[in-house]
Amino acid sequence: MTRMWGIDPQLLCDQHLLGEHTEMHQAVGTLRNHPHGEAIVRGHAERQQLDTSKLQARHDDLADELERRGMTHDSPMNYEDTQELGSINPERNRANLRNRCDDCQNRIETMETDSTTN
């Protein structure tokens, strides 16, 4: 499933960070290369899992976080949106991640604790 979490990349565990980065490339590849690419992406957009107007910026934010964590990023992306399909709900996605991934939950709780103590 293609999903754009849309939350601060620092809050994502390594698995979700890498996964979302891969999915940004998959979405662009689907739009560019699949004969039904727009319809496929539109389905994810309608379920608020993807916002094509944010693909490039989100990819770049994820790539920056990969590099900040010492991971190699060698898959640049050059995408200009011409359709602006979809929207995402970062707060709902944040809650979803907290419930489905212990590592993400720990990262989120640590950041929340840090922000309230500063």
C-alpha positions in Angstrom: 0.0 0.0 0.0 1.3 3.4 -0.9 1.2 5.7 2.1 2.5 9.1 2.9 2.6 9.4 6.7 3.1 13.1 6.6 4.5 13.4 10.1 8.0 14.6 11.1 10.4 12.0 9.6 12.3 12.0 12.9 9.3 10.3 14.5 9.4 7.3 12.1 11.3 4.2 13.0 13.9 3.1 10.4 11.5 0.6 8.8 8.7 3.2 8.3 11.2 5.8 7.2 12.6 3.5 4.5 9.2 2.2 3.6 7.7 5.6 3.1 10.8 6.7 1.0 10.3 3.7 -1.2 6.6 4.4 -1.6 7.3 7.9 -2.8 9.4 6.5 -5.6 6.7 3.8 -6.3 4.0 6.5 -6.5 5.9 8.6 -9.0 6.9 5.5 -11.0 3.3 4.4 -11.1 2.1 7.8 -12.3 4.8 8.0 -15.0 4.9 4.4 -16.2 1.8 2.4 -15.5 -1.0 2.6 -18.1 -3.5 3.1 -15.3 -1.2 5.0 -13.0 -3.4 7.9 -12.4 -6.3 5.7 -11.4 -4.1 3.6 -9.1 -2.7 6.7 -7.4 -6.2 8.3 -7.3 -7.4 5.4 -5.2 -4.8 6.0 -2.6 -5.4 9.7 -2.7 -9.2 9.2 -2.2 -8.4 7.1 1.0 -6.2 10.1 2.3 -3.0 8.0 2.0 -1.3 10.2 -0.6 -1.1 13.8 -1.6 0.7 14.1 -5.0 1.3 17.8 -4.5 3.7 16.9 -1.7 5.5 13.9 -3.2 8.8 15.8 -4.1 9.0 17.7 -0.9 8.2 14.6 1.2 10.8 12.6 -0.6 13.4 15.2 0.1 12.5 15.4 3.8 12.7 11.6 4.1 16.0 11.5 2.2 17.4 14.2 4.6 16.4 12.1 7.5 17.9 8.9 6.0 21.2 10.7 5.7 20.9 12.3 9.2 20.7 8.7 10.5 23.8 7.7 8.6 22.0 5.8 5.9 23.0 6.1 2.2 20.5 7.8 0.0 21.3 7.4 -3.7 17.9 7.6 -5.3 17.2 11.2 -6.2 13.7 12.0 -7.4 12.6 14.8 -9.8 8.9 15.1 -9.8 6.6 18.0 -10.6 3.0 17.4 -9.8 0.5 18.3 -12.5 -2.6 16.7 -10.9 -2.6 17.5 -7.2 -4.5 14.4 -6.2 -5.5 13.7 -2.6 -4.7 14.8 0.9 -3.4 13.2 4.1 -4.3 13.5 7.7 -1.0 13.6 9.6 -2.6 13.5 13.1 -4.6 10.4 12.2 -1.5 8.8 10.8 0.5 9.7 13.9 -2.1 8.0 16.1 -2.1 5.0 13.7 1.7 4.6 13.9 1.6 4.8 17.7 -0.8 1.9 17.7 0.9 -0.3 15.1 4.6 0.2 15.8 6.3 0.1 19.2 9.5 1.7 17.7 7.5 4.6 16.3 5.5 4.9 19.5 8.7 5.2 21.5 10.1 7.9 19.1 6.8 9.9 19.2 6.6 9.7 23.0 10.3 10.7 23.4 9.8 13.7 21.1 6.6 14.7 23.0 8.4 14.4 26.3 11.4 16.4 25.0 9.1 19.2 23.7 7.2 19.5 27.0 10.4 19.7 29.1 12.0 22.4 27.0 
